[in-house]
Amino acid sequence: MTVELEKFEKLEAKIKSIVEEKVSLKKQIKTLEDTLKSKEADLEKLNGKIKVLDEERNSVRARVDSLLELIADVDSAK
């Protein structure tokens, strides 16, 4: 009976170890999911900033083109 009891104790220890590892992995997954959500939010903000900067750049480019046309018109009028 002692041998069987030892086998059950070993089995119990292994099961406890597996359960503890599962709990630990669930915590790690939760932490990684939270980190991912945070990084996705950061990425969304940065993409928004890039869009605004692209719009500003296009606006500046249009204004510069307009000014260059004015200069060209002045030069051709001479």
Sequence and secondary structure as in RCSB ss.txt:
>XXXX:A:sequence
MTVELEKFEKLEAKIKSIVEEKVSLKKQIKTLEDTLKSKEADLEKLNGKIKVLDEERNSVRARVDSLLELIADVD
SAK
>XXXX:A:secstr
 HHHHHHHHHHHHHHHHHHHHHHHHHHHHHHHHHHHHHHHHHHHHHHHHHHHHHHHHHHHHHHHHHHHHHHHHHH
HH 
